[in-house]
C-alpha cells in the first residue's frame, strides 16, 4: 500500500452513517432512499422529494412569472458600457452553454465565463469548450496546482471515497472569486441539483444557495481542512504546503469581500424549467455543442458529463456507497420530464447502472498514482454492507477485483 492509501477504516464521508437501512424506491421514479439528503413521503406517500418538486414544476410554479423575475435581475445588473455584468461558471457543456448563450443574446448581458479545468480533458470535452468560446464569449480557464491537486484528490478518494470532491469545491468557489476579483456581483449557475435530482427541498423556493451548506453538499459533511490535516498527518503535505495560497481557490472568498462586492448567485433552474434534454438541443443549435459518438459508461445518454476522463469514477463510487449510479439519475429526471415511463426507466437501470468505467481506468490509476490493488481496497471500503452482499461461500478468499464481480446488490428497482 502507498503512504496515502491506508489500511484503516478512516472515512470522512459523514453521509454514510445517515443512510436508512430499510431500502425503499420511489413509486414514481427509480431513485431509492439511499440518495443522501433525499426526503420521503413529504407530499405523496411512497414518493421522493425530487418527484414532489417535479409536480410543482409542472403544476404550481408560474414559469412566466419566474422569467419576469429573471428579466428584473438582468435589468438591475446589466452594464451600460459593455463591461462584464455576470459571471457564468461552466465547462462549455450543454447546460453552461445554454445559460451563457441565453444570457447574452436573449437578455442582453455581457457574461464572463469561468472554468475550473477537469482532471483530464476528453477530446470531445475540449472541442465543446473551444466551440463555446469561439461563439463570442470571454473565458478564464483555471488549472489548479497540479501537484497539490493530485495529492488532495488522492486523499479525497481514500477518505471520502470520491476523488472528484476537490474539483467540485474548486468549481463551486471559482465563480465567487471571479466575482470579487472583477467586481461583478451577479453569478448565474445552472441547476439546483438538490431539488432537481433528489435531496433537501429547503432551497426549492430560493434563487440563491446558502453558502453554509457547502460542507454537506460538496465535502460529504467534512471540510477542506480535514483533508489537509490528514495529509499533514500522513506526511503527504508539508506545513508550508497546507499554508499555500493555492488552496485559497478551493474555498469561497471571505464574507467581508462578498458583502463588499454585493455578490449574489442565482440558479438558472429557478427561473426556467430545467430539462437536460432541452438544454442539449439548445446547445447543439446555438453553441456548437456535440454529443459523444458513444454513450457514457454507466448510462445510456451521450451528452452529459463528457468533458472529463475521470468523471465516471465519481458516479461509480456512488454506486458502491448507495447502490445508485448515473443511469438512475438520468432516467429518473426523464420520467419527471415526461420523456420515458417508469417501466422503461427500470429497464435502463437494470441494463446500464453501475457499469464499470473501464475506458479510462488506467488514466484514473495513473492520475492518482495508485495500483489496481489499492483501487479495489478503497472500493471495498466504501461498499455499503446493507446495500451489497457477497455471493459464493468462499468470498473472503478472492482477490478484490474478483470480489467485485461477485458482489450482488441486496435490492433492484422494480
C-alpha positions as CSV (number, residue, x, y, z in Angstrom):
1,X,0.0,0.0,0.0
2,X,1.1,3.6,-0.7
3,X,1.6,6.1,2.1
4,X,-1.7,7.6,1.0
5,X,-4.0,4.6,0.7
6,X,-4.0,3.4,4.4
7,X,-5.3,0.0,5.6
8,X,-7.6,1.7,8.1
9,X,-11.2,2.5,8.5
10,X,-10.6,6.2,8.1
11,X,-13.7,7.5,6.4
12,X,-14.6,11.2,6.4
13,X,-17.8,10.8,4.4
14,X,-20.4,11.5,7.1
15,X,-23.3,10.8,4.8
16,X,-22.7,7.0,5.0
17,X,-23.7,6.9,8.7
18,X,-27.0,8.6,7.9
19,X,-28.3,6.1,5.3
20,X,-31.5,4.3,6.2
21,X,-31.1,0.5,6.4
22,X,-34.6,-0.2,5.2
23,X,-34.2,0.4,1.4
24,X,-37.1,1.9,-0.5
25,X,-37.7,3.0,-4.1
26,X,-39.8,6.0,-5.2
27,X,-43.1,4.8,-6.7
28,X,-42.9,7.5,-9.4
29,X,-39.2,7.4,-10.5
30,X,-36.3,4.9,-9.9
31,X,-34.4,6.7,-7.1
32,X,-34.0,5.0,-3.8
33,X,-33.9,6.4,-0.3
34,X,-30.1,5.9,-0.3
35,X,-29.6,9.1,-2.1
36,X,-28.0,11.5,0.5
37,X,-30.4,14.1,2.0
38,X,-33.3,12.9,-0.1
39,X,-36.7,13.4,1.6
40,X,-39.5,10.8,1.5
41,X,-43.3,10.9,1.9
42,X,-43.4,14.7,2.2
43,X,-46.4,15.2,0.0
44,X,-47.2,11.9,-1.6
45,X,-46.7,8.5,0.2
46,X,-44.0,6.5,-1.4
47,X,-42.7,9.4,-3.5
48,X,-39.3,11.1,-3.3
49,X,-38.7,14.8,-2.9
50,X,-37.4,15.2,-6.5
51,X,-40.7,13.9,-7.8
52,X,-42.6,16.2,-5.4
53,X,-40.7,19.1,-6.9
54,X,-41.3,17.7,-10.4
55,X,-45.0,18.0,-9.7
56,X,-44.6,21.6,-8.6
57,X,-42.6,22.4,-11.8
58,X,-45.5,21.2,-13.9
59,X,-48.5,22.3,-11.9
60,X,-47.7,25.0,-9.4
61,X,-44.8,27.2,-10.5
62,X,-45.6,30.1,-12.8
63,X,-42.7,30.0,-15.2
64,X,-43.8,33.1,-17.0
65,X,-43.6,35.0,-13.7
66,X,-40.2,33.4,-12.9
67,X,-38.9,34.7,-16.3
68,X,-40.1,38.2,-15.4
69,X,-38.1,37.9,-12.2
70,X,-35.0,36.9,-14.2
71,X,-35.6,39.9,-16.5
72,X,-35.6,42.2,-13.5
73,X,-32.4,40.7,-12.2
74,X,-30.7,41.3,-15.5
75,X,-32.1,44.8,-15.8
76,X,-30.7,45.5,-12.3
77,X,-27.2,44.3,-13.2
78,X,-26.8,45.0,-16.9
79,X,-23.8,47.2,-17.6
80,X,-24.2,50.2,-19.9
81,X,-20.7,50.3,-21.2
82,X,-20.3,46.7,-22.2
83,X,-18.2,45.6,-19.2
84,X,-18.8,42.3,-17.6
85,X,-22.0,42.1,-15.7
86,X,-22.5,38.4,-14.9
87,X,-20.1,35.5,-14.1
88,X,-21.2,32.2,-15.5
89,X,-19.2,29.1,-14.4
90,X,-19.2,26.0,-16.5
91,X,-17.3,23.5,-18.7
92,X,-18.7,24.5,-22.0
93,X,-21.1,21.6,-21.9
94,X,-24.8,21.7,-22.8
95,X,-26.0,23.4,-19.6
96,X,-23.5,26.2,-19.2
97,X,-23.6,26.7,-23.0
98,X,-27.3,27.2,-22.9
99,X,-27.1,29.6,-19.9
100,X,-24.3,31.6,-21.4
101,X,-25.9,32.0,-24.8
102,X,-29.3,32.9,-23.4
103,X,-28.0,35.5,-21.0
104,X,-26.1,37.3,-23.8
105,X,-28.5,37.0,-26.8
106,X,-31.9,37.0,-25.1
107,X,-31.3,39.2,-22.1
108,X,-28.5,41.4,-23.4
109,X,-26.0,40.6,-20.7
110,X,-22.2,40.7,-21.0
111,X,-21.0,37.4,-19.5
112,X,-17.6,36.4,-18.4
113,X,-17.4,32.6,-18.4
114,X,-15.1,30.9,-15.9
115,X,-14.0,27.3,-15.9
116,X,-12.2,25.1,-13.4
117,X,-10.3,22.6,-15.5
118,X,-11.3,19.0,-15.3
119,X,-8.8,16.4,-14.2
120,X,-8.1,15.2,-17.7
121,X,-9.9,16.7,-20.7
122,X,-11.6,14.3,-23.2
123,X,-11.2,15.2,-26.9
124,X,-14.9,16.0,-27.1
125,X,-14.8,18.0,-23.9
126,X,-12.0,20.2,-25.2
127,X,-13.8,20.5,-28.5
128,X,-17.0,21.7,-26.9
129,X,-15.2,24.1,-24.6
130,X,-13.4,25.7,-27.5
131,X,-16.6,25.8,-29.6
132,X,-18.5,27.8,-27.0
133,X,-15.6,30.2,-26.6
134,X,-15.4,30.7,-30.3
135,X,-19.1,31.7,-30.4
136,X,-18.0,35.0,-29.0
137,X,-17.6,34.5,-25.2
138,X,-14.7,35.5,-23.0
139,X,-13.4,32.8,-20.7
140,X,-11.0,32.3,-17.9
141,X,-9.7,28.7,-17.6
142,X,-8.2,28.0,-14.2
143,X,-5.9,25.0,-13.7
144,X,-5.2,24.3,-10.0
145,X,-1.6,23.5,-8.9
146,X,-1.2,20.1,-10.4
147,X,1.0,18.6,-7.7
148,X,-1.2,19.7,-4.8
149,X,-4.4,18.9,-6.6
150,X,-3.4,15.3,-7.3
151,X,-2.5,14.9,-3.6
152,X,-5.7,16.4,-2.5
153,X,-7.7,14.3,-4.9
154,X,-6.0,11.1,-3.8
155,X,-6.7,11.9,-0.1
156,X,-10.4,12.5,-1.1
157,X,-10.5,9.2,-2.9
158,X,-9.2,7.4,0.2
159,X,-11.0,9.4,2.9
160,X,-14.2,10.5,1.1
161,X,-14.5,7.6,-1.4
162,X,-14.6,10.2,-4.2
163,X,-11.5,11.8,-5.9
164,X,-13.9,14.3,-7.5
165,X,-14.5,16.3,-4.3
166,X,-11.7,18.8,-4.6
167,X,-12.7,19.5,-8.2
168,X,-16.3,20.0,-7.0
169,X,-15.4,22.6,-4.4
170,X,-13.0,24.4,-6.7
171,X,-15.6,24.6,-9.4
172,X,-18.1,26.0,-7.0
173,X,-15.8,28.5,-5.4
174,X,-14.2,29.8,-8.6
175,X,-17.2,31.9,-9.6
176,X,-17.2,33.7,-6.3
177,X,-13.5,34.5,-6.5
178,X,-14.0,35.9,-10.0
179,X,-17.0,38.0,-8.8
180,X,-14.7,39.6,-6.2
181,X,-11.7,40.0,-8.5
182,X,-13.7,41.7,-11.3
183,X,-16.2,43.4,-9.0
184,X,-19.2,41.7,-10.8
185,X,-21.9,41.0,-8.2
186,X,-24.1,38.6,-10.3
187,X,-23.4,34.9,-10.7
188,X,-25.6,32.6,-12.8
189,X,-25.2,28.9,-12.3
190,X,-27.2,26.0,-13.9
191,X,-29.4,23.8,-11.9
192,X,-30.1,23.4,-8.2
193,X,-29.1,19.7,-8.0
194,X,-30.6,19.2,-4.6
195,X,-34.1,19.7,-5.8
196,X,-33.7,18.5,-9.3
197,X,-32.2,15.1,-8.6
198,X,-33.4,14.4,-5.0
199,X,-32.3,16.0,-1.8
200,X,-33.5,18.5,0.6
201,X,-36.3,20.8,-0.6
202,X,-35.2,23.5,1.7
203,X,-33.9,25.6,-1.2
204,X,-36.7,24.9,-3.7
205,X,-38.1,28.5,-3.4
206,X,-34.7,30.2,-3.2
207,X,-32.8,31.5,-6.2
208,X,-29.5,31.6,-4.3
209,X,-28.0,28.7,-2.3
210,X,-26.9,29.3,1.3
211,X,-23.1,29.0,1.5
212,X,-23.2,27.4,4.9
213,X,-24.4,24.2,3.3
214,X,-21.3,23.7,1.2
215,X,-19.7,21.3,3.7
216,X,-22.6,18.9,3.5
217,X,-23.1,19.1,-0.3
218,X,-19.6,19.2,-1.5
219,X,-17.4,17.7,1.2
220,X,-19.6,14.9,2.4
221,X,-20.0,16.7,5.8
222,X,-16.3,17.1,6.1
223,X,-14.1,20.0,5.1
224,X,-11.0,21.0,3.1
225,X,-9.2,21.5,6.4
226,X,-9.9,17.9,7.4
227,X,-8.2,16.6,4.2
228,X,-5.3,18.9,4.6
229,X,-4.7,17.9,8.2
230,X,-5.0,14.2,7.2
231,X,-2.4,14.9,4.5
232,X,-0.1,16.5,7.0
233,X,-0.5,13.7,9.5
234,X,0.4,11.2,6.7
235,X,3.4,13.3,5.6
236,X,1.7,13.8,2.2
237,X,1.6,17.6,2.7
238,X,4.2,19.7,4.5
239,X,3.3,22.5,6.8
240,X,4.4,25.0,4.1
241,X,2.2,23.3,1.5
242,X,-1.0,23.4,3.6
243,X,-0.5,27.1,4.1
244,X,-0.1,27.6,0.3
245,X,-2.3,30.2,-1.3
246,X,-3.0,27.5,-4.0
247,X,-5.7,26.2,-1.6
248,X,-7.5,29.5,-1.3
249,X,-9.4,28.8,-4.5
250,X,-11.0,25.7,-3.0
251,X,-13.0,27.8,-0.5
252,X,-15.2,30.8,-1.2
253,X,-13.8,34.3,-0.5
254,X,-14.4,35.9,2.9
255,X,-17.9,37.1,3.7
256,X,-16.4,40.6,4.0
257,X,-15.2,40.6,0.4
258,X,-18.5,39.1,-0.8
259,X,-20.6,41.7,1.0
260,X,-18.3,44.5,-0.3
261,X,-19.0,43.4,-3.9
262,X,-22.6,42.5,-3.2
263,X,-22.1,39.0,-4.7
264,X,-25.3,37.1,-5.3
265,X,-25.5,33.7,-7.0
266,X,-28.7,32.6,-8.8
267,X,-29.7,29.2,-10.2
268,X,-31.0,29.3,-13.8
269,X,-33.2,26.4,-12.9
270,X,-35.1,28.7,-10.5
271,X,-36.1,30.9,-13.5
272,X,-36.8,28.4,-16.2
273,X,-38.0,24.8,-16.1
274,X,-34.8,22.7,-16.1
275,X,-34.9,20.0,-18.8
276,X,-31.5,18.4,-19.6
277,X,-32.6,17.2,-23.0
278,X,-33.9,20.6,-24.0
279,X,-30.6,22.1,-22.9
280,X,-28.8,19.7,-25.2
281,X,-30.9,20.6,-28.2
282,X,-30.4,24.3,-27.5
283,X,-26.6,24.0,-27.1
284,X,-26.4,22.0,-30.4
285,X,-28.3,24.6,-32.3
286,X,-26.6,27.7,-30.7
287,X,-23.3,26.8,-29.1
288,X,-21.6,24.3,-31.4
289,X,-22.1,21.6,-28.9
290,X,-21.6,18.0,-29.9
291,X,-22.5,14.8,-28.1
292,X,-20.2,11.8,-27.8
293,X,-20.2,9.2,-30.5
294,X,-20.8,6.6,-27.9
295,X,-22.9,6.6,-24.7
296,X,-21.1,7.4,-21.4
297,X,-20.2,4.4,-19.4
298,X,-22.7,3.8,-16.6
299,X,-25.6,5.4,-18.5
300,X,-27.5,5.4,-21.9
301,X,-27.1,9.1,-22.9
302,X,-24.2,10.7,-24.9
303,X,-24.3,14.3,-23.9
304,X,-23.8,14.7,-20.1
305,X,-20.5,14.8,-18.1
306,X,-18.4,14.1,-21.2
307,X,-15.6,16.6,-20.7
308,X,-13.5,14.7,-18.1
309,X,-12.0,11.3,-18.4
310,X,-12.2,10.6,-14.7
311,X,-15.9,11.6,-14.2
312,X,-17.1,8.1,-14.5
313,X,-15.4,7.1,-11.2
314,X,-17.3,9.8,-9.3
315,X,-20.5,8.1,-10.3
316,X,-19.2,4.5,-9.9
317,X,-18.0,5.2,-6.3
318,X,-21.5,6.5,-5.6
319,X,-22.7,3.1,-6.8
320,X,-20.5,1.4,-4.2
321,X,-21.9,3.6,-1.4
322,X,-25.6,4.0,-2.3
323,X,-26.3,1.3,-5.0
324,X,-27.4,4.1,-7.4
325,X,-25.4,5.4,-10.3
326,X,-25.7,7.7,-13.3
327,X,-28.5,5.8,-15.1
328,X,-30.7,6.1,-12.1
329,X,-30.4,9.9,-12.0
330,X,-30.7,10.3,-15.8
331,X,-33.7,8.0,-16.1
332,X,-35.4,9.5,-13.0
333,X,-35.2,13.0,-14.5
334,X,-36.5,11.8,-17.8
335,X,-39.5,10.3,-16.1
336,X,-40.2,13.7,-14.5
337,X,-39.7,15.4,-17.8
338,X,-42.3,13.1,-19.4
339,X,-39.8,11.6,-21.9
340,X,-40.0,8.0,-20.7
341,X,-42.2,6.0,-18.3
342,X,-41.2,4.1,-15.2
343,X,-41.1,0.7,-16.9
344,X,-38.7,2.0,-19.5
345,X,-36.5,3.6,-16.8
346,X,-36.4,0.4,-14.8
347,X,-35.1,-1.5,-17.9
348,X,-32.4,1.2,-18.4
349,X,-31.3,1.0,-14.8
350,X,-31.0,-2.8,-15.0
351,X,-29.0,-2.6,-18.2
352,X,-26.6,0.2,-17.5
353,X,-26.5,1.4,-13.9
354,X,-23.2,0.6,-12.2
355,X,-21.3,-0.3,-15.3
356,X,-17.6,-0.1,-14.5
357,X,-15.9,2.9,-16.3
358,X,-13.2,0.7,-17.8
359,X,-12.3,3.0,-20.7
360,X,-10.3,5.4,-18.6
361,X,-9.4,3.2,-15.6
362,X,-5.7,3.3,-16.4
363,X,-5.9,7.1,-16.7
364,X,-7.5,7.2,-13.2
365,X,-4.9,4.9,-11.7
366,X,-2.1,6.9,-13.3
367,X,-3.5,10.3,-12.3
368,X,-3.7,9.2,-8.6
369,X,-0.6,7.1,-8.8
370,X,-2.2,4.1,-7.3
371,X,-2.2,0.4,-8.1
372,X,-5.1,-1.8,-9.1
373,X,-4.9,-3.4,-5.6
374,X,-5.2,0.0,-3.9
375,X,-8.1,1.0,-6.1
376,X,-10.1,-2.2,-5.2
377,X,-9.2,-1.8,-1.5
378,X,-10.8,1.6,-1.4
379,X,-13.8,0.5,-3.5
380,X,-14.4,-2.3,-1.0
381,X,-14.0,0.0,2.0
382,X,-16.9,2.2,0.7
383,X,-19.2,-0.7,-0.4
384,X,-22.1,-0.2,2.0
385,X,-22.8,-3.5,3.6
386,X,-26.5,-3.1,3.8
387,X,-26.6,-2.3,0.1
388,X,-24.3,-5.0,-1.1
389,X,-23.8,-8.7,-0.2
390,X,-21.2,-11.2,-1.5
391,X,-22.3,-14.3,-3.3
392,X,-20.3,-17.6,-3.0
393,X,-19.3,-19.4,0.1
394,X,-15.6,-18.7,-0.4
395,X,-16.0,-15.0,-0.9
396,X,-13.2,-13.9,1.5
397,X,-10.6,-15.8,-0.4
398,X,-11.0,-14.0,-3.6
399,X,-8.9,-11.0,-4.9
400,X,-10.6,-7.6,-4.6
401,X,-11.3,-7.3,-8.3
402,X,-12.8,-10.8,-8.4
403,X,-14.8,-10.0,-5.3
404,X,-16.4,-7.1,-7.2
405,X,-17.6,-9.4,-9.9
406,X,-19.3,-11.5,-7.2
407,X,-20.9,-8.7,-5.3
408,X,-24.7,-8.5,-5.6
409,X,-27.0,-5.6,-4.8
410,X,-29.3,-6.5,-2.0
411,X,-32.1,-5.0,-4.0
412,X,-33.0,-4.0,-7.5
413,X,-35.6,-1.4,-8.6
414,X,-38.7,-3.0,-9.8
